[in-house]
Amino acid sequence: MNSLINAGRIRIELEVYQDDAEVRGNAMCSGCDECDRRYEDEILERLNDGDVWAWATVRVVARYDGINSVYGDNYLGCCTYKDEDDFKRCGYYEDMVSEAESELIAKLEELADQYGPAILAVSPDEYVENEGADCPVCACGCIQTETPRVSGGNVYCECECCECGATWTDKYDIAGYLNLEGGAG
């Protein structure tokens, strides 16, 4: 994985839809027609009750915070589970997450190669929410700063990441003053 991709910014979404494939003939092939029919009847009854997990297509989506238009996904269709927890315990879920993450990471690496590492940066709002503690590109906490300068009611400070070499300018608004003492008069 590209060192600029912050795994903590990858989020996983699970979507479930009623599968549009016919239940009869697809749900089970045990060799016992009566057993297959009973199983299919159970699925159809659950579907009639509105249980989407009775006959589902499941989609696992991996997204990167701040870049919602790029994602990795993986599908599993014609499946029957009790509920979401049952599906997550089955073993397929972990594999699907891994596949979706791998696809997402490949797309992010391609973006970073094409547009530069800043494409992976956190948004300015996220940076402020984190109080500017980490590099907006690689999330490293090792930031070198120059002496702040004041201009037009704002304070500016040039920053450079020790890890990835990204540079940016922090901007601070002057909100007042503290601890005023002394003075003439």
SVG drawing of the C-alpha trace seen along z (x, -y; Angstrom):
<svg xmlns="http://www.w3.org/2000/svg" viewBox="-46 -58 58 95">
<polyline fill="none" stroke="black" stroke-width="0.4" points="0.0,0.0 1.2,-3.5 2.6,-5.1 0.4,-8.1 -2.8,-6.1 -4.1,-6.3 -5.8,-3.0 -7.7,-4.8 -9.6,-6.8 -11.0,-3.7 -14.6,-3.0 -16.6,0.1 -20.3,0.0 -22.6,3.0 -25.5,2.9 -28.1,5.7 -30.7,6.0 -33.3,8.6 -31.6,10.8 -33.5,10.8 -32.5,14.4 -35.2,17.0 -35.2,18.8 -36.5,22.1 -33.7,24.0 -31.0,21.7 -31.2,21.9 -30.2,25.5 -29.3,28.6 -29.1,31.4 -30.2,34.3 -33.5,34.5 -36.2,32.6 -38.5,32.5 -35.7,31.1 -34.9,28.5 -38.6,27.5 -39.0,27.1 -35.9,25.0 -37.1,22.8 -40.5,22.5 -39.0,21.2 -37.0,18.6 -40.1,17.5 -42.1,17.2 -39.4,15.0 -39.3,12.9 -43.1,12.5 -42.6,11.3 -40.2,8.6 -37.0,10.3 -34.3,9.1 -31.7,11.5 -33.9,14.5 -32.6,14.2 -30.0,11.4 -27.3,9.8 -24.8,8.3 -22.4,5.5 -19.4,4.5 -18.1,1.1 -14.7,-0.4 -14.5,-4.3 -11.8,-6.7 -12.9,-9.6 -12.9,-12.8 -12.9,-11.1 -16.4,-9.6 -16.4,-9.3 -13.6,-6.6 -14.5,-3.2 -13.8,0.5 -16.6,3.0 -17.4,6.7 -20.7,8.5 -22.1,11.9 -25.5,12.9 -28.1,15.7 -27.4,16.0 -29.5,16.7 -28.7,15.6 -30.6,15.0 -29.5,11.4 -26.5,9.1 -24.7,10.6 -25.2,14.1 -23.6,12.9 -20.7,11.2 -19.9,14.5 -20.0,16.6 -16.4,16.0 -17.4,14.4 -17.6,10.9 -13.9,10.7 -12.9,11.8 -15.2,9.3 -13.9,6.5 -10.3,7.4 -11.2,7.4 -13.0,4.1 -10.1,2.5 -7.6,3.8 -9.6,2.4 -9.9,-1.0 -6.2,-1.2 -5.3,-0.4 -7.5,-3.2 -6.1,-5.6 -2.5,-4.8 -3.4,-5.4 -4.9,-8.8 -1.8,-9.7 0.5,-8.8 -1.7,-10.8 -2.5,-13.9 0.2,-13.9 0.0,-12.9 -2.1,-15.9 -5.1,-14.2 -5.1,-11.9 -5.1,-14.9 -7.6,-15.3 -10.1,-18.1 -9.4,-21.5 -12.3,-20.9 -10.9,-17.6 -7.5,-19.2 -9.1,-21.9 -11.1,-19.3 -7.8,-17.5 -6.3,-20.9 -3.6,-20.7 -1.8,-18.0 -1.0,-15.8 0.1,-16.2 -2.9,-16.5 -1.4,-14.2 0.1,-11.3 -1.2,-11.9 2.3,-11.9 2.6,-14.0 6.1,-15.2 5.6,-18.7 8.3,-21.4 7.1,-25.0 8.7,-28.3 8.2,-31.5 4.6,-32.6 3.9,-35.9 0.9,-38.3 -1.0,-39.8 -4.4,-41.5 -5.8,-40.1 -4.5,-36.6 -1.4,-34.6 0.2,-32.4 2.7,-29.6 4.6,-27.6 4.6,-23.9 6.5,-20.9 5.9,-17.2 9.1,-15.4 7.8,-12.1 6.4,-12.8 7.8,-16.3 4.4,-17.9 4.3,-21.6 1.3,-23.9 0.4,-27.1 -1.5,-27.0 -3.8,-30.0 -4.9,-31.2 -7.5,-33.9 -6.7,-36.5 -9.5,-36.1 -8.3,-38.6 -5.5,-38.8 -4.8,-37.3 -2.9,-38.2 -2.5,-42.0 -0.4,-43.7 1.1,-47.1 1.3,-49.8 1.6,-53.6 -0.5,-55.6"/>
</svg>
